[in-house]
Amino acid sequence: GIHGAGYPTTHTYGMATALVSPTKADYTFAGWFTNRYGSGNAITSLSATGYTANITLYAKWQKTFYLVNDGTGYEISEGAATLTGAIVIPSTYNGLPVISIKNHGFSFCTGITSITIPSGVLNIGDFAFSNCSKLTSIVIPSSIISLGNYCFNECTSLASQALSALVIQLSAVRQSGTIRQTTAWCMRTNGQ
């Protein structure tokens, strides 16, 4: 990752050390850990007297953007289930369009309340938003040509009017012959 001035490289006993979040292209920083690959204990700060011996911390990274379609677009995945509130998927990344939402890309992001998918996204992967239990509304563009299986499974807070609007929108797109996959795309949402 990238870090610069202000990032600690040592911790002095008797002084608290703030841990800063680094950045890395195409990745989301998911925290500092005591063991490699995001295992061990998560460390959010180093207290003044909490550590009396050397400690090495490892950054955990979650891949967010994947170059796809022979390098002409990106597929997005949240990476770690930490998003909350209203989410707007970007239409571009690094100058290329975001064209797909990865299988399981946002599954179990239980804090998401609404999702806006931009025009230009063509595919929503299998289980892409499954178990987003606080999701109440979603905006899907007419550019969608493929819906993954169970992509909204267990979205138990999806309001019936949002679900009805989604069904009408997707039915219209399906009738135009452009949706390639719709099997069980909306199982068990709001008791439906």
Sequence and secondary structure as in RCSB ss.txt:
>XXXX:A:sequence
GIHGAGYPTTHTYGMATALVSPTKADYTFAGWFTNRYGSGNAITSLSATGYTANITLYAKWQKTFYLVNDGTGYE
ISEGAATLTGAIVIPSTYNGLPVISIKNHGFSFCTGITSITIPSGVLNIGDFAFSNCSKLTSIVIPSSIISLGNY
CFNECTSLASQALSALVIQLSAVRQSGTIRQTTAWCMRTNGQ
>XXXX:A:secstr
 B  TT  S   TTS EE    B TTEEEEEEESSGGG S EESEE SSS  S    EEEEEE EEEETTTTEEE
E   SS  EEEEE  SEETTEEEEEE TTTTTT TEEEEEE  TT  EE TTTTTT TT  EEE  TT  EE TT
TTTT TT  HHHHHHHHHHHHHHHHTT     TTTTTTSTT 
